[in-house]
Amino acid sequence: MEPRPAAALAALVGAKLCFPGPEDAAEPCWRDSAGARLVGPDVVIDSREATPGSLFVALPGERADGHDFIAAAARSGAAAALVRRPVAGAGLVQLVVSDPLAALAALARGLVAEARGHLLVIGLTGSSGKTTTKDILSQVLAQAAPTVAPAGSFNNEIGVPLTAARIGRSTRYLVSELGARGPGHITALCGIVNPEIGLVLNVGAAHAGEFGSPAATAAAKGELVDCLPADGWAVLNADDPLVAALASRHLGPTAWFSHDRPASLRGQRAVWASAVEADAGQRHAFRLHDSACPGGSWPVRLRFPGPHQVANALAAAAAALAAGLAPEAVAVGLSAAEPLSRWRLEIRRRNDGLTVINDAYNANPDSMRVALATAAGLWRARRREQPKARLVAVLGDMLELGPEAEAQHGEVGRLAAASGVSRLVAVGAWAPVLAAAAAAAGAEARPVGNRDAAVSQLDDLGPADIVLVKASRGVGLEAVACALLAEKDGPC
């Protein structure tokens, strides 16, 4: 946010301005000249990330209360704190509210409203691919004008307003990734940023335990379409029937994306791909088509591995076109975009040549399928040069699948064997199901109790081998990838 006086910030979020004195002060909250102090540009929730002038939001946590770290934020230069109660002796301005998280949302809402004359907000959601598509789209837009987008997967009631708080006078595009753990969540997030373009990627089996069924998931994702203004663009996946059906919930313009030219669908625009081909690294190239420019096409060569990235790129292209970019600029931006978020099909080679695919950030049945397809493509290309190359997988639990969990883990085990995995090491509560299904389909498969045990099963890997590491975030299998890359003491 643009720096502003503390008094103006307090008015924006409905806070009482306070400058607490020492513990034994007669007046627990006094003002002196605190209202004139400039606050900004940064807004943080971690005292270790406080910068000179920043606003520290004191949120309660599972293990710690942000109010205990206000003094630490002040020592790092924070000018003000958003608090539920005044903290004496901290030495910085405090904005007292009943609920700091709600006040953070109010701050973001106010900043977006102030910027509405020059700011275009694009919201995106889906069962899988949100973060990568966000990374691609933000880089395409950034080539045209200043763009703010989340770091990583900042897509909840904390991450969405923190991202929005980064906008400034020059920001033209705000890309907001919107996650949901249940009905009404996306509506609430839309109430913070009020998107004018809404992109829905897909509806899959992810979070079936929370939503109950694909139809219920689609209804929740469709809240983004419901929240669009009458003239806002709905950007929808023509290849996903549950997403395509959301068009009936929007009276405004619709842009479609599809692997092939979509059939006649209501809408003003469509993008699709032709001449799709992959290189040995499973990076795909294609020709981008735009229905608004009949007869024309533009070359795209992606830097992201995996066949599913074509759909992600087309989704980003459709949203960028709806935002007003020219198709030739979109194609250039797609080809220039690079992976930004860690542990998502991150391909690394060890010094001896062993290839590790670290896709351990999260997992669901759909993302397991595309990860296995990507790994199998790399393995087939490797075997053309090194016939003894093996494909090995370390797979862990997919969480939040509800009653479908056993069947879905069994299906992934069978798919792993069918994809060419010669050895499967399974970790987690569903490891026996994964391993049994893979073994029945012809793979060597071993369930293990923890990550260290998984690493111990991989000490005979050769330089030509490829290892896929993937599970839901709670399993923490990135530690296995780090160990394989011999980077136990640092980030990997």
HELIX and SHEET records of a PDB file:
HELIX    1   1 ALA A    6  VAL A   13  1                                   8    
HELIX    2   2 ALA A   34  ALA A   36  5                                   3    
HELIX    3   3 SER A   47  GLU A   49  5                                   3    
HELIX    4   4 GLY A   66  PHE A   69  5                                   4    
HELIX    5   5 ILE A   70  ARG A   75  1                                   6    
HELIX    6   6 PRO A  100  ALA A  115  1                                  16    
HELIX    7   7 LYS A  130  ALA A  142  1                                  13    
HELIX    8   8 GLY A  159  ALA A  164  1                                   6    
HELIX    9   9 HIS A  185  VAL A  193  1                                   9    
HELIX   10  10 ALA A  208  PHE A  211  1                                   4    
HELIX   11  11 PRO A  214  LYS A  221  1                                   8    
HELIX   12  12 GLU A  223  ASP A  226  1                                   4    
HELIX   13  13 PRO A  241  ALA A  244  1                                   4    
HELIX   14  14 ALA A  245  ARG A  249  5                                   5    
HELIX   15  15 GLN A  309  ALA A  322  1                                  14    
HELIX   16  16 PRO A  327  ALA A  336  1                                  10    
HELIX   17  17 PRO A  365  GLU A  385  1                                  21    
HELIX   18  18 GLY A  402  GLU A  404  5                                   3    
HELIX   19  19 ALA A  405  ALA A  418  1                                  14    
HELIX   20  20 ALA A  431  ALA A  440  1                                  10    
HELIX   21  21 ARG A  451  SER A  456  1                                   6    
HELIX   22  22 ARG A  473  VAL A  475  5                                   3    
HELIX   23  23 GLU A  478  LEU A  484  1                                   7    
SHEET    1   A 2 ARG A   4  PRO A   5  0                                        
SHEET    2   A 2 LEU A  38  VAL A  39 -1                                        
SHEET    1   B 5 LYS A  16  CYS A  18  0                                        
SHEET    2   B 5 VAL A  93  VAL A  96 -1                                        
SHEET    3   B 5 ALA A  80  VAL A  83  1                                        
SHEET    4   B 5 LEU A  55  VAL A  57  1                                        
SHEET    5   B 5 VAL A  43  VAL A  44  1                                        
SHEET    1   C 9 THR A 147  VAL A 148  0                                        
SHEET    2   C 9 TYR A 173  GLU A 177  1                                        
SHEET    3   C 9 LEU A 120  THR A 125  1                                        
SHEET    4   C 9 ILE A 197  VAL A 200  1                                        
SHEET    5   C 9 TRP A 233  ASN A 237  1                                        
SHEET    6   C 9 THR A 254  SER A 258  1                                        
SHEET    7   C 9 ARG A 269  ALA A 278  1                                        
SHEET    8   C 9 ARG A 283  ASP A 290 -1                                        
SHEET    9   C 9 TRP A 298  PRO A 305 -1                                        
SHEET    1   D 6 GLU A 346  ARG A 349  0                                        
SHEET    2   D 6 THR A 355  ASN A 358 -1                                        
SHEET    3   D 6 ILE A 466  LYS A 470  1                                        
SHEET    4   D 6 LEU A 391  GLY A 396  1                                        
SHEET    5   D 6 VAL A 421  VAL A 427  1                                        
SHEET    6   D 6 GLU A 444  VAL A 448  1                                        
END                                                                             
